């Protein structure tokens, strides 16, 4: 068991406060606008793709071949079927790959 570290608790609390202020600040800024400028709207529309890229790219480049193949299969399944089937297809590929190849 580790010792209690008050500095770590303070750091976690400060990070939580800054995160909260950042989130609430964006909400307050948007609600105060009478209309959203086209450039801001375009930036907000780009956020989901940016977040998805941020989550997927490191896993693809750092992960092994099982991850790469599973992501490719999930992409192809996702073009035709619902996100649930896409998730299941990627999961099945990784599990089968790891079971039979032992990676």
C-alpha positions in Angstrom: 0.0 0.0 0.0 1.3 3.5 -0.8 1.6 6.5 1.4 -1.0 9.3 1.2 0.5 12.2 -0.9 -1.3 15.5 -0.3 0.5 17.1 -3.3 -1.0 14.5 -5.6 -4.5 15.1 -4.2 -4.0 18.8 -4.8 -2.8 18.2 -8.3 -5.8 16.0 -9.1 -8.2 18.6 -7.6 -6.5 21.4 -9.6 -6.8 19.4 -12.8 -10.5 18.8 -12.2 -11.1 22.5 -11.6 -9.3 23.5 -14.7 -11.1 20.9 -16.8 -14.5 22.1 -15.4 -13.7 25.7 -16.1 -12.6 24.9 -19.6 -15.9 23.1 -20.3 -18.2 25.6 -18.6 -16.3 28.5 -20.3 -17.0 27.1 -23.8 -20.7 26.7 -22.9 -21.0 30.2 -21.5 -19.2 31.7 -24.5 -21.5 29.9 -27.0 -24.7 30.8 -25.1 -23.8 34.5 -25.0 -23.5 34.7 -28.8 -26.6 35.9 -30.6 -25.6 33.9 -33.6 -22.7 31.5 -34.3 -20.3 32.8 -36.9 -19.8 30.5 -39.9 -16.1 29.9 -39.1 -16.9 28.9 -35.5 -19.7 26.6 -36.8 -17.2 25.0 -39.2 -14.7 24.5 -36.4 -17.4 22.9 -34.2 -18.4 20.6 -37.0 -14.8 19.4 -37.4 -14.5 18.4 -33.7 -15.9 14.8 -34.0 -13.6 13.9 -36.8 -10.6 15.4 -34.9 -11.5 13.5 -31.7 -11.9 10.2 -33.7 -8.6 10.7 -35.4 -6.9 11.4 -32.0 -8.3 8.2 -30.6 -7.8 5.9 -33.6 -4.5 6.9 -35.1 -2.2 6.1 -32.1 -3.8 2.7 -31.7 -3.4 2.0 -35.4 0.3 3.0 -35.5 1.4 1.6 -32.1 -0.8 -1.5 -32.1 0.2 -4.8 -33.6 -1.1 -6.4 -36.8 -4.1 -7.7 -35.0 -5.2 -4.2 -34.2 -4.5 -3.0 -37.7 -6.5 -5.8 -39.4 -9.3 -5.4 -36.9 -9.5 -1.7 -37.6 -9.5 -2.3 -41.3 -12.3 -4.9 -41.0 -14.3 -2.6 -38.7 -13.9 0.3 -41.2 -15.3 -1.9 -44.0 -18.1 -3.3 -41.9 -18.9 0.3 -40.6 -19.4 1.5 -44.2 -22.3 -0.9 -44.6 -23.7 -1.8 -41.2 -24.5 -0.1 -37.9 -21.8 0.9 -35.4 -22.7 -2.1 -33.2 -21.8 -4.6 -36.0 -18.7 -2.6 -36.6 -17.6 -2.9 -33.0 -18.5 -6.6 -33.0 -16.5 -7.3 -36.2 -13.4 -5.6 -34.9 -13.6 -7.4 -31.6 -14.1 -10.8 -33.3 -11.1 -10.2 -35.6 -8.8 -9.4 -32.6 -10.0 -12.3 -30.5 -9.7 -14.8 -33.4 -6.3 -13.4 -34.4 -5.0 -13.7 -30.8 -6.5 -17.1 -30.2 -5.1 -18.7 -33.3 -1.8 -16.8 -33.6 -1.2 -16.5 -29.9 -0.2 -12.9 -30.0 
